[in-house]
Amino acid sequence: MYYFIVNPASRSGYGYRIWKKIERRLESERLDYRAFLTERPGQASEFARELTGHCREPRTIVVVGGDGTMNEVVDGIDGCDFVTLGFIPAGTGSDLARSLKLPRSPLRCLRRILCPRQYRQMDYGVMTYGDDVLRHRRFVVSAGIGLDAAVCHQMLYSHIRTFFNRFHMRRLPYVLVGLAEFWMTKPVRGYILLDGIKRVEFNSIYFISAQIHPSEGGGFRFAPRADCSDGNLEVCILSHASRRQALSILTGAYFGRSRLRGMRVYSCREVQIHTERPLAVHADGESCQYQSDIELRCIERKLRIMT
């Protein structure tokens, strides 16, 4: 039995069109499946929790949507030991699909799920945040604080993405919104604490991103050396007094340069982050409001995914 969790609204309705193609193929091959279509944010987590809560039998859950939909599903899973995941990308960013080298064709992705070539044990991260009540949020691709999170927050509520999706220009909205946020942002002071031992202070932080996969934000390769199965986070800090130099680093990340001079990158299992004032926070592009203290840690090789 295959369980599909589908975000029909992903990429301005593209998710629904992809699902109809998949549904026709499943029915033509007379496969057993159940489909759960989301109608609001957070519902994918609820579906995942219903499917895995108190379940001790193997479950195959296939996510049809973007990185945010996969984030919700992983965040909602009640225990990963009995779950095998499949992913059919239908979102705007596609950073997870890019890292896993999944086919662009939804039907080719489906074929890999029905006849998997390999199973991969993948890391995921956990972010802890909140002042009065601590909250925990899993993430699959990346989580961070500052400029990148502010862009994600704006993308969730901006109509510009819908407009450009009509013309199959998925990355351009991130660039336009990112440039606008970049010129408005004010760098802050703060520090990171790596594995509870090494403290590093910064004077002009634009953003701090903890990466499990190499890219975020629709293809910005901030952590080219990230390995999603090594048990480590790649913590990337853009902190520079020169706005011109900071823009050069962002441009290099957008065009996939393997070396970003000026970007500080640390490898660790967990990191605590403090900034002098609250900044936007995200997990896989999903907004977690504004925080000044967050903690991020990597859970090693707990997600079983078909690739």
C-alpha positions as a printed Julia matrix, in Angstrom:
307×3 Matrix{Float64}:
  0.0    0.0     0.0
  1.28   3.44   -0.95
  0.18   6.52    0.98
  0.4    9.78   -0.95
  0.4   13.15    0.8
 -0.22  15.76   -1.87
 -0.04  19.54   -1.79
 -2.24  20.49   -4.76
 -1.5   24.2    -4.27
  2.28  23.87   -4.65
  3.79  26.0    -7.4
  0.5   27.82   -7.96
 -1.54  24.7    -8.67
  1.14  22.71  -10.48
  1.0   20.15   -7.67
 -2.6   19.31   -8.53
 -1.82  18.78  -12.21
  1.1   16.52  -11.32
 -1.1   14.53   -8.96
 -3.73  13.9   -11.63
 -1.03  12.43  -13.91
  0.23  10.24  -11.09
 -3.29   9.17  -10.17
 -4.03   8.06  -13.73
 -0.85   5.97  -13.82
 -1.62   4.34  -10.46
 -5.12   3.44  -11.58
 -3.95   2.1   -14.93
 -1.53  -0.22  -13.13
 -4.17  -1.13  -10.52
 -1.97  -0.36   -7.55
 -3.25  -0.07   -3.99
 -2.91   3.47   -2.69
 -4.55   6.12   -0.57
 -4.23   9.83   -1.21
 -4.42  12.72    1.25
 -4.71  16.18   -0.34
 -3.86  19.15    1.85
 -6.13  22.17    2.03
 -4.19  24.38    4.43
 -0.7   24.84    5.92
  0.18  22.27    8.55
 -2.24  19.62    7.32
  0.53  17.49    5.79
  1.96  17.11    9.33
 -1.44  16.0    10.59
 -1.77  13.39    7.84
  1.74  12.07    8.56
  0.97  11.84   12.27
 -2.26   9.94   11.61
 -0.47   7.46    9.35
  2.43   6.78   11.72
  1.04   7.28   15.22
  1.03   3.99   17.16
  1.92   2.18   13.92
  4.52  -0.58   14.06
  4.07  -1.83   10.53
  6.09  -0.58    7.55
  4.61   2.46    5.84
  5.54   3.9     2.47
  4.64   7.59    2.32
  5.1    9.47   -0.94
  5.16  13.27   -0.78
  3.97  15.21   -3.81
  4.81  18.88   -3.32
  7.72  21.15   -2.5
 10.42  21.16    0.16
  7.93  22.77    2.56
  5.49  19.88    2.12
  8.27  17.37    2.77
  9.2   19.41    5.85
  5.66  19.14    7.21
  5.52  15.4     6.59
  8.87  14.72    8.28
  7.9   17.01   11.16
  4.67  15.06   11.64
  6.05  11.51   11.45
  5.72   9.7    14.77
  8.89   7.6    14.71
 10.96   7.06   11.57
 11.98   3.41   12.01
  9.03   1.95   10.11
  8.64   4.66    7.47
 10.01   4.74    3.93
  9.67   8.05    2.11
  9.31   8.86   -1.56
  9.41  12.32   -3.04
  7.87  13.65   -6.25
  8.91  17.32   -6.43
  6.21  19.8    -7.4
  7.39  22.91   -5.61
  9.19  26.11   -6.48
 12.57  25.65   -4.8
 13.31  21.95   -5.44
 16.51  22.02   -3.36
 15.91  18.51   -2.0
 15.23  17.08   -5.47
 18.35  18.83   -6.78
 20.51  17.34   -4.04
 19.1   13.82   -4.47
 19.36  14.09   -8.27
 15.73  13.12   -8.78
 14.31  13.16  -12.32
 12.43  16.25  -13.44
  9.59  14.14  -14.82
  6.97  13.28  -12.16
  6.22   9.96  -13.87
  9.9    9.02  -13.86
 10.0    9.82  -10.15
  6.95   7.61   -9.67
  8.67   4.8   -11.57
 11.64   5.0    -9.2
  9.28   4.78   -6.24
  7.41   1.78   -7.61
 10.69   0.07   -8.62
 13.3    1.7    -6.37
 16.92   1.46   -7.45
 18.23   2.18   -3.96
 17.22   3.26   -0.47
 19.15   6.04    1.16
 19.49   6.71    4.89
 19.36  10.48    5.21
 19.96  12.93    8.06
 17.43  15.44    9.28
 17.73  18.37   11.64
 15.85  19.59   14.71
 15.46  23.25   15.58
 14.61  24.29   19.14
 13.29  27.8    19.7
 10.92  29.86   21.84
 11.14  31.97   24.98
  8.41  30.92   27.39
  7.59  27.56   25.76
 10.26  25.63   23.89
  9.22  24.36   20.48
 10.86  21.77   18.27
 10.72  21.71   14.49
 12.34  19.16   12.2
 13.93  20.22    8.94
 15.21  18.27    5.95
 17.19  20.71    3.79
 18.14  23.71    5.94
 17.11  26.02    8.74
 18.35  29.47    9.51
 17.98  32.95   10.88
 18.27  36.36    9.25
 18.14  37.4     5.6
 17.42  33.98    4.08
 14.55  33.45    6.52
 13.17  36.94    5.78
 13.13  36.06    2.07
 11.32  32.79    2.8
  8.79  34.64    4.93
  8.1   37.16    2.15
  7.82  34.39   -0.46
  5.09  32.69    1.56
  2.87  35.76    1.33
  3.98  37.36   -1.94
  1.99  37.14   -5.16
  5.14  37.61   -7.22
  5.88  33.87   -7.07
  2.47  33.04   -8.54
  3.03  35.46  -11.39
  6.43  34.11  -12.41
  5.4   30.47  -11.96
  2.99  30.97  -14.86
  6.01  31.58  -17.08
  8.06  28.71  -15.59
 10.51  31.16  -14.01
 10.82  29.55  -10.61
 14.13  30.99   -9.39
 13.61  34.61  -10.43
 11.1   35.46   -7.65
 13.65  34.41   -5.02
 16.22  36.7    -6.62
 13.89  39.71   -6.79
 12.55  39.3    -3.26
 16.06  38.54   -2.03
 17.48  41.74   -3.51
 14.7   43.81   -1.95
 15.26  42.23    1.47
 19.03  42.54    1.12
 18.93  46.32    0.65
 16.52  46.73    3.56
 18.23  44.42    6.03
 20.45  45.73    8.81
 23.27  43.38    9.89
 23.39  42.51   13.6
 25.92  41.38   16.16
 25.75  37.85   17.51
 27.6   34.59   18.1
 27.43  30.86   17.48
 28.41  28.03   19.84
 29.57  24.92   17.99
 29.04  21.54   19.7
 28.88  23.33   23.05
 32.61  24.12   22.88
 33.7   26.65   20.28
 32.22  30.14   20.44
 32.62  32.47   17.47
 31.43  36.1    17.52
 30.38  38.21   14.54
 29.72  41.92   14.16
 27.72  42.15   10.92
 25.52  39.09   10.49
 23.23  39.01    7.45
 22.16  35.43    8.0
 23.19  32.1     9.51
 22.06  28.92    7.77
 22.49  25.32    8.95
 22.56  23.08    5.87
 22.01  19.35    5.49
 21.93  19.66    1.7
 24.12  21.94   -0.43
 21.54  24.52   -1.51
 18.5   26.4    -0.25
 16.18  29.12   -1.52
 15.77  27.63   -4.97
 19.4   26.85   -5.77
 21.65  29.12   -3.68
 24.61  26.79   -3.01
 25.77  28.06    0.36
 27.21  24.68    1.42
 28.64  22.89   -1.64
 30.32  20.24    0.53
 27.23  19.33    2.55
 26.6   15.57    2.77
 23.09  14.55    3.82
 24.31  11.28    5.37
 27.38  12.29    7.41
 25.64  13.33   10.63
 26.86  16.94   10.42
 25.41  20.36    9.77
 27.23  22.81    7.54
 26.76  26.14    9.33
 27.11  29.01    6.86
 27.49  32.61    8.1
 27.33  35.65    5.89
 28.85  38.37    8.04
 30.59  41.24    6.29
 30.89  44.96    6.89
 30.87  45.65    3.14
 27.4   45.35    1.61
 29.02  45.14   -1.83
 31.13  42.14   -0.79
 28.1   40.47    0.79
 26.17  40.89   -2.47
 29.09  39.34   -4.37
 28.95  36.28   -2.12
 25.21  35.87   -2.67
 25.72  36.18   -6.43
 28.4   33.5    -6.31
 26.1   31.17   -4.38
 23.32  31.73   -6.91
 25.58  30.75   -9.8
 26.89  27.68   -7.99
 30.5   28.65   -7.3
 32.26  25.92   -5.33
 34.22  28.45   -3.26
 32.59  31.49   -1.73
 35.3   33.79   -0.45
 33.99  35.62    2.58
 31.39  33.03    3.58
 32.33  31.36    6.86
 31.39  27.67    7.01
 31.68  25.37   10.04
 30.9   21.66   10.3
 29.32  20.46   13.55
 26.62  18.23   15.01
 24.82  21.01   16.83
 24.96  24.77   17.03
 23.47  27.43   19.28
 22.83  30.82   17.68
 22.28  34.16   19.44
 21.63  37.53   17.81
 21.34  40.89   19.54
 17.78  41.37   18.26
 15.09  38.98   17.0
 15.37  38.01   13.33
 13.22  35.97   10.98
 13.67  32.2    11.35
 12.82  29.43    8.88
 12.87  25.65    8.6
 12.93  24.43    4.98
 11.44  27.74    3.91
  8.59  27.55    6.44
  8.44  30.61    8.67
  9.01  30.16   12.41
  8.41  33.84   13.2
 11.13  36.02   14.8
 13.67  34.75   17.35
 16.97  35.81   18.82
 18.03  32.4    20.19
 17.76  29.08   18.37
 19.48  25.71   18.66
 20.0   23.35   15.73
 21.19  19.75   15.79
 21.57  16.93   13.3
 19.93  13.53   13.68
 22.06  11.05   11.77
 20.72   8.73    9.05
 17.19   8.34   10.42
 15.16   9.03    7.26
 14.83   6.18    4.78
 14.11   7.57    1.33
 13.83   6.02   -2.12
 16.03   7.62   -4.78
